[in-house]
Structure formats: structure tokens, C-alpha cells
Amino acid sequence: MRQNPSFSMASEEGVKRLIREHPWATIVSRADAAGLVASHYPVLLDEDASGIVLLTHVGRPDEVVHELGRHELMVIVQGPHGYISPGWYDANPAVPTWNFVTAHLYGTPELLSDAENLRVLEGLVDHFEDRMPEPRRMRGTPEDSAYADRIAVGTVGLRIPITRFVAKNKMSQNRPAETVDRIIAELEGDGPYASPALAAEMRRTHEALRAARA
């Protein structure tokens, strides 16, 4: 990913926040047999680990297709993004752009044991079910437990220690404050490119910039 100092996100905590808030990831490998391979799975942070460590699973036979554990792979996590019209800038000539936040994370996955895989699967289910009014658990009843044991054998758990990452947070940091305010207002409006999530991300970014300059 091409970097620009104005948009670089070097903070490990910033990347962790991105993963927590947007856990749907793309896993990319260059396998000897299949060439480039991409799969899509939810990921969680191992909050007890130092650095960035991802926990996830893949469905069989993805572990074979990706040749998991044999080489480094890339995990792409993406946050809010959207089109920014030049009409939101000012009367001067301008071109459109795209605001976004994303991270490319690199590491060699460790394949987990069956027991560890089951714990990761339970953790994934709990993570997303916790906000439901009546959460469903993998082992909520004996029937649930029996079903979980049956489906778990069709998956492979992964722990991915991240050894390096490249992250970018492009939120119009190169625009004057009045232009930024106008873009946020358009994103919060009801036009064809409205995006409240992107507007919120822009607000967070520029509030942090103002605080850093104060």
C-alpha cells in the first residue's frame, strides 16, 4: 500500500481499535500450489498478548489451499470509507477522492489444537452475541454443545502474531478546517454519498489532530 506521511497510521493502538471495531478481515496468501488466494473471516484480538495477535478460524479445506503455517500471509482490515466529491471543497479546480482507513497486517499463522480452536470459536460467538438481547452461546445447552462439537471439526483455528503492519487513515488531513467541516456535513446529510460512519471517523481523526497541536 502506497504511503503518504499525511495519512500514515503508525500507532499500534490505532490499528487495534480498527480491528476491534471492524473485525471482518480478508486473508491473503501466496501459496505454492494455488498462487494468490484470498478468504474472508472474522478476527479477534488476543487481548492478553503483547503486540498485535489475531485469533480466527478458517473452514476446511482453506488451511490446505492457503498452505497455512508454511509462510507469511497478509490480513487486510478496513474501516469506514467513501467517495468525496470535489464539489464539497470550494470553487477552485479539484478532483474527487476517496477517504478510508485500512491496515495491512503480516504474520505467519500458528495452527491451533482442536481444544484451542473450540475456545476461539466460542470467543467469536460470544463477542458478537454479547450485544444481542438474548445471546446464543455455543454451549448454552447440551444440544448446543453437541452441535458445536460436530461443526468444530470442519474448522481450523489460527493464532496470527503480527510482525509488521502498514496502516493508512486518509480523512482529508491535507484540507483546511472549513473544507473538512463541509465534507463532514455532506457525509452526515442525506445525499447520494452520505456516510455517518465515515463522518464520525473524520471527526475522531481531526479532533485528535487538534488536540495534538494544542
MARGU-93148 format. One line per 8 residues: number of its first residue (from 1); their letters; for each residue x, y, z of C-alpha. Coordinates in Angstrom, 3 decimals. Layout:
REM MARGU-93148
NUM = A = X/Y/Z | ...
***
This chain:
REM MARGU-93148
1 = MRQNPSFS = 0.000/0.000/0.000 | 1.473/3.350/-1.033 | 2.159/5.505/1.982 | 1.826/9.252/2.426 | 3.176/10.821/5.627 | -0.009/12.904/5.976 | -2.165/9.772/6.176 | 0.143/7.213/7.781
9 = MASEEGVK = -1.233/5.450/10.858 | 1.772/4.185/12.791 | 0.029/3.749/16.145 | -0.385/0.147/17.262 | -3.321/1.221/19.414 | -4.954/2.852/16.391 | -4.667/-0.405/14.454 | -6.061/-2.366/17.394
17 = RLIREHPW = -9.056/-0.041/17.548 | -9.644/-0.567/13.832 | -9.606/-4.348/14.304 | -11.935/-4.215/17.318 | -14.469/-2.034/15.512 | -14.212/-3.727/12.095 | -13.368/-7.410/12.643 | -14.337/-8.700/9.182
25 = ATIVSRAD = -10.962/-9.370/7.517 | -9.520/-10.532/4.213 | -6.763/-13.136/4.482 | -4.378/-13.205/1.509 | -1.714/-15.850/0.829 | 0.666/-16.629/-1.982 | 0.524/-20.415/-1.968 | 2.959/-22.529/-3.946
33 = AAGLVASH = 0.195/-24.715/-5.382 | -2.680/-22.274/-5.915 | -0.929/-18.929/-6.349 | -2.700/-15.947/-4.830 | -5.554/-16.985/-2.517 | -7.966/-14.760/-0.576 | -10.545/-15.713/2.053 | -12.793/-13.685/4.345
41 = YPVLLDED = -13.289/-14.383/8.050 | -13.980/-12.536/11.320 | -10.949/-11.922/13.531 | -10.497/-11.047/17.190 | -7.558/-9.548/19.026 | -5.844/-11.693/21.615 | -6.188/-9.026/24.299 | -3.833/-10.887/26.652
49 = ASGIVLLT = -0.933/-10.918/24.191 | 1.717/-8.267/23.754 | 1.719/-6.590/20.361 | -0.972/-7.396/17.812 | -2.086/-11.029/17.754 | -5.142/-12.149/15.796 | -7.376/-15.097/16.619 | -9.598/-16.580/13.937
57 = HVGRPDEV = -10.541/-19.768/12.149 | -10.945/-20.986/8.592 | -13.263/-23.587/7.184 | -11.687/-26.718/5.781 | -10.038/-27.029/3.284 | -8.921/-23.378/3.341 | -5.994/-24.296/5.597 | -4.720/-26.536/2.796
65 = VHELGRHE = -5.403/-24.075/-0.035 | -3.641/-21.251/1.841 | -0.856/-23.609/2.993 | -1.346/-22.089/6.423 | 1.622/-22.211/8.740 | 4.112/-22.580/5.897 | 4.602/-18.922/5.010 | 3.706/-15.354/5.861
73 = LMVIVQGP = 0.263/-14.089/4.916 | -1.419/-10.699/4.818 | -4.586/-9.789/6.692 | -6.486/-6.727/5.454 | -8.830/-4.898/7.828 | -10.896/-1.989/6.533 | -12.928/0.638/8.335 | -15.340/3.313/7.045
81 = HGYISPGW = -14.692/4.590/3.535 | -16.462/6.625/0.900 | -16.445/8.969/-2.079 | -15.535/12.633/-1.517 | -16.861/14.968/-4.232 | -14.752/17.948/-5.369 | -17.956/19.957/-5.077 | -17.543/19.700/-1.302
89 = YDANPAVP = -14.219/21.576/-1.375 | -14.563/25.079/-2.808 | -14.835/26.811/-6.177 | -11.226/26.063/-7.164 | -10.401/23.267/-9.641 | -10.211/19.942/-7.832 | -10.557/16.221/-8.363 | -12.632/13.727/-6.361
97 = TWNFVTAH = -11.020/11.413/-3.857 | -11.848/8.521/-1.545 | -11.457/8.706/2.219 | -10.749/5.475/4.072 | -8.978/3.747/6.920 | -7.324/0.374/6.396 | -4.472/-1.783/7.687 | -2.366/-4.493/6.064
105 = LYGTPELL = -1.032/-6.853/8.722 | 1.630/-9.504/8.138 | 2.432/-12.667/10.053 | 2.817/-16.435/9.860 | -0.202/-18.221/11.364 | 0.027/-20.868/14.053 | -2.488/-23.713/13.685 | -4.326/-24.378/16.933
113 = SDAENLRV = -5.229/-27.668/18.570 | -8.840/-28.847/18.476 | -9.400/-27.651/22.053 | -7.850/-24.242/21.327 | -9.874/-23.945/18.132 | -13.082/-24.595/20.059 | -12.182/-21.855/22.543 | -11.571/-19.418/19.670
121 = LEGLVDHF = -14.903/-20.328/18.093 | -16.663/-19.810/21.434 | -14.900/-16.480/21.815 | -16.002/-15.339/18.371 | -19.617/-16.306/19.028 | -19.610/-14.650/22.458 | -18.023/-11.480/21.072 | -20.806/-10.911/18.582
129 = EDRMPEPR = -23.684/-12.365/20.620 | -22.938/-10.310/23.740 | -24.786/-7.288/22.320 | -27.899/-9.327/21.475 | -30.889/-9.107/23.848 | -30.881/-12.886/24.270 | -27.354/-14.100/23.411 | -26.964/-17.576/21.948
137 = RMRGTPED = -23.920/-19.472/23.178 | -22.135/-22.354/21.529 | -22.552/-24.376/24.721 | -25.724/-22.851/26.105 | -27.479/-26.229/26.272 | -26.357/-29.869/25.936 | -27.823/-29.819/22.428 | -25.817/-26.699/21.592
145 = SAYADRIA = -22.634/-28.321/22.897 | -23.165/-31.463/20.839 | -23.809/-29.386/17.714 | -20.721/-27.214/18.392 | -18.522/-30.295/18.685 | -19.799/-31.582/15.341 | -19.253/-28.362/13.383 | -15.903/-27.513/15.028
153 = VGTVGLRI = -14.212/-30.413/13.241 | -14.883/-28.629/9.950 | -12.774/-25.651/11.003 | -9.144/-24.914/11.820 | -8.251/-22.337/14.473 | -5.476/-19.824/13.890 | -3.328/-17.567/16.021 | -1.545/-14.956/13.926
161 = PITRFVAK = 1.199/-12.930/15.658 | 1.596/-9.774/13.577 | 5.251/-8.991/12.931 | 4.685/-5.816/10.883 | 1.865/-3.691/9.530 | 1.184/-0.807/7.180 | -1.865/1.300/8.005 | -3.415/4.346/6.410
169 = NKMSQNRP = -6.018/6.772/7.742 | -6.954/9.138/4.898 | -9.502/11.596/6.307 | -8.822/14.867/4.429 | -5.965/15.822/6.764 | -4.495/17.861/3.877 | -7.579/20.122/3.668 | -8.260/23.340/5.589
177 = AETVDRII = -10.589/23.176/8.586 | -13.523/24.831/6.824 | -13.316/22.284/3.987 | -13.155/19.411/6.474 | -16.281/20.761/8.202 | -18.071/20.983/4.847 | -17.126/17.399/3.931 | -18.331/16.104/7.304
185 = AELEGDGP = -21.614/17.974/6.899 | -22.157/16.387/3.468 | -21.358/12.925/4.827 | -23.854/13.468/7.648 | -26.527/14.687/5.219 | -28.939/12.779/3.006 | -27.121/12.975/-0.340 | -26.120/10.011/-2.518
193 = YASPALAA = -22.716/9.695/-0.811 | -23.814/10.275/2.768 | -21.952/8.103/5.266 | -22.447/8.765/9.004 | -19.770/6.195/9.880 | -17.190/7.941/7.701 | -18.213/11.330/9.099 | -17.686/10.016/12.634
201 = EMRRTHEA = -14.255/8.677/11.689 | -13.314/12.047/10.189 | -14.440/13.834/13.364 | -12.368/11.491/15.526 | -9.282/11.981/13.334 | -9.471/15.771/13.237 | -10.290/16.118/16.929 | -7.137/14.089/17.666
209 = LRAARA = -5.115/16.316/15.313 | -6.389/19.482/17.017 | -5.629/18.040/20.455 | -2.090/17.125/19.342 | -1.465/20.658/18.104 | -2.827/22.317/21.247
***
